[in-house]
Amino acid sequence: MLIVDGVSRRFGDRVALDAVSLSVPEGRMVGFVGANGAGKTTTMRIVLGVLAQDSGTVTWRGRVPDLAVRRRFGYMPEERGLYPKAQLAEQLVYLARLHGLDRAAAQRRTADLLERLGLAARAKEHLESLSLGNQQRVQIAAALVHDPELLVLDEPFSGLDPLAVDAMAQLLRERAAAGVGVLFSSHQLDLVDRLCDELVVLHAGRVVAAGEPQELRRAGAGSRYRLEIGPEVPGGLAWLPAVPGVRVLHVDGPVAVLELTEPRAGQEVLARALRNGEVRAFSPVVPTLSELFSEVAR
């Protein structure tokens, strides 16, 4: 397991990270989200040893990782860092060998990844000849080619078309199923919600929410409820604003969204609705991940 514990980092007078703590269990996919400048990339660079923290610790399987351990990590930076004038397969084999694979294993891994990412026919082309989306696929392959034990990916889905997103998502699921821990950042919150086992939200250098996405959304439901009555109920929902402890947020015909400002107000709403006629639904409003992010990152 990767554990980041109380990591802080300053750049001059600016606090980039303020006691950031998170964990990436083996076999789990952890989404790392936050606005631009929140500190995601700085955290990832510290995990990889590219930057040093001012305080706090980073451990992998209970030990501070040294260079030999970090060779078993896979890292994809947000900025492209490959050789534009080198052939795709040539540089992937080279990178795999830097991470310790022999030539035959490096060639097998390279061929497999280029096939999976739809680039096998372009293996001998130079990187600079590819579209930006295909360059991103090669960058992904570079992070995976040495079969790493931990993946740290900074915006891996940026610039990918839907087919490439699906291919990449499947690769990450397979790596997680094989016991690899995956930490990736993304602004595509619907994708994070779909893929991740756990979520860490960073705002202004601090972790403001962490946990399983579904549980975080449920916790964020708070006191908002959706009430739907039958369309033939006399008077509709005209009575609702008069219920003590209720603030009506939205009404659309037989459907209302309301906020309960008193603990027992929900029971009163349901009781009155049932006295008036048919009740089709009365349930908490569970926010989307985008709504949750907007709420906790204010």
N, C-alpha and C positions, 0 to 999 in steps of 0.2 A: 504493500500500500504506500502511495505517496502521501505524505503529511506536510502541509505548510502550516506552521504554528507561530502566530504572532509576528509575522514578517512586516517590517517597516522599511521604507526607503524614502530619502529626501534627495531632491536635486536643487542645491542651493537653498533658498528659502521656501521652496514648494514641497509640500508633503505629497508624494506620489502614492505611497501605501502607508496605511495607518493600522498596524496590528492585524494584518490579514491572516485568517486561518481558514483552511479548507482541506479536504482529503479526497483522494482518488483511489478507491478500492480496486484491486485487480478484478477484471471481468465486468467493470461498470463503466458506463459512459456518463461523464459529468459535463454539463453545459455551463459555460462561463459567460455571463452576459453583463452588459453595462454600456453606458453611453461612451462616445469617443472621449478619451482622456480619463476614463474611470480608473485605469491602472491594470487592465487585463494583460496587455503586452509586457509591462514591467514585471508582473508576477511570473509570467511564463519564462521570461528571460532569466529571472532569478532561479527558477526551477532548473533550467538548463545550464546554469553556471555562466551565462553570458554576462550577467550583472551580479554584483554582490549586494546582499541586504545590509542595512545598517544595524538591524536587530532581528531577533527571531531565528527560527531554524527551518530547514528543509530536510526531510529524511525520506529514504526509500527503503522499505522493508526493515525499518528500525535503525538504519545507519545513514550518516551524512554521505551522500553520493560523491565519489571521486570521479576522475576522468574516465577510468575503466568502466565504472558503472554507467556513467552517462553515455558511453558509446552504445549502450543497449537501449537508449531512448530514441524515439523518432520525433523530430521537430520539423514543423512547417511554419516558417515565419510569414507574416502578412505580406512583407515585401519580397518579391521574387529574388532568389539568390543563386540561381543556376547559371551555367555558362551559355550565353546566347549563341555562340558560334560553334558549339560542340554538338555532335550527334546525340539524339535522345538515348539510345541504348548504350552508347559508349560512356556517357557520363553517369548513367545510373549504375552500370557495372563498376565504374571507378568509385562511386560513393559507397556502394555495398562493400567493396574490398577495404575501403578506409575503416569501415565498421567491423572488419574482421572476417568476412566471408571469403572463401577461396573462389577462384575464377569460375569454376563450373557452377557452384551454388549461386554466385552473383549473376551469372548469365541466365540460369533457370528462373530466379526470382524476377529479373528484369523482363524476360519474355512473358512470364505469367501476368505481371502487373500491366504491361503495355497491352496485352490481349484483353484483360478485364476492363481497362479504361478506354478501349476502342482506339488504341494508337499503334497496334502491331504493324500496320501497313506503313507507318511513318517512322519506324524505328531508326532509320539511317538519315533522317532529315535533321537539319539544324534547328535548335529551339527557336531561334528568332524568326523562322519561317512559319511558325504556327500562330494561330489566332490566340488572343489573350486567354480564352476559355481553355483551349488545349494546353497552353503553357501552364495553366493552373493544374490540369490533370497530371502533367509531368512533375510538378512540384509536389503533388500528393504522393506520386509514385516514389519520389526521392525520400520521403519520410517513412515509407513502408518497406523499402526494398531490402533492408537488412533484418526484417522480421523482428521488430523491436518489442521489448517487454512493456514499455509505456509509450503512449502517443500524446504529444502536446502539439495541438494544431491551432494556429491563429487564423481565424476566418477561412477555413478550408473550402467553404462552399461559395465564396465570393466569385462572381463571374461565370459560374457554371450554368449550363442549360438544364432543363428538368431531367433529361435522360442521364446526364453526367451526375446530377445530384443523387438520383436513385442508385447509380452504380457506386458512387462514393459511400452513400449511406449503407449499402449492403456490405461493402468492404469493412466499414467500421463495426457493423454488427457482428460480422464474422470474427474480427480481431477480438472484440469484447467477449464473444462466446468462447474463444480460445484462451481466455484468462488475461487478456491485455487490458490495462487501465487506459482509459481515453479521456483526456481533458481537451475540449475544444471551445473556442469562442465563436460567436456568431451574432449578427444582428437580425437574422431570420428566425424570429421567435416561434413561429409555427413549426419550423423544422426542429428547433431545440425541443419543443414540447413533444414532438412525435418520436424523437430518437433517444432522449436522455433518460437515464435512470434517476439522476440527481441534478440539481440546479443550484448554482451559486450566483447571486446577483451582487455586483460591485457598484458602488456609487461614491464618487469623490474619494477613492482610495480605501473605502471601508466596505466590508461585507454587510449588506443590509437585509439579506434573506438567503436561506440555504435549506435544502431538503428535497424531497421528491416533488416533482412538478404538480402532481394531482393533489397532494396534501397541502402544498402551498396555496393552490387555488382555493381549496376548500376552506382553509384558514382565512383566506382573504374575502370569503363570502360575507363575513361579518353579519350585519343586521338587515341586509337587503333581501327582499322576497318578491317573488312573482306570483300574482293571483290571477287566475282565469276562471270566470264564471260562465254559465250557459248563456248563449245570445238572447234567449227568450225570457230571462229573469226580469221581472218588472222593476223599472227604475235603474237598472244597470248597476253601476258602481257609484252613483251619486252620493251614497251614504258614507263612503270610505273616508273622505277628509275629516269627518266629524269624530272619528274614533280617536280617543285619547292615546297619545304615545305613538302616533302614526304620522309620517311625512310622506305624502304622495309625490313620487318623482316623475311618473309618466303614466298616462292613461291612453289606451288605444282601443276603443270599443269595450269589449268584455275583458280586456287584459290590462292589468295595472302592475307597475313596479313601485314598491314602497320601501321605506326605511323605518325600522322599528326603533323608537327612541326610549322605550320602556320595556323591560324584560317580558312582561305578561301581555303586551299589546298584541302579539301574534295570535294568542288564544282567542282574544276578543274579536279580532278580524275574522278568523275562521268560523267562530260561532255565529256571528252576524251574517256572514256570507251563506252559511248553511241554512239559517232561518229564512233567508230571502229566496232560496232556490238552489239550483244545481251549482256545485263547485267542481270544476274540471281539473284544477291544479292549484296547489299552494306549496311553494318550495323555495329554498334559498337560491339566490342568484349567484352562481359560481363564476367568477371573473375569468376572462381569457388570460393567457400568459402576458399578452401585451398590456392588458388593463392592470394586471398585478404589477408588472414592471413599472408602469407609469405611476402607480400608487406608492411603491416603496422607494422609488428613485427620486422623489420630489425633494 
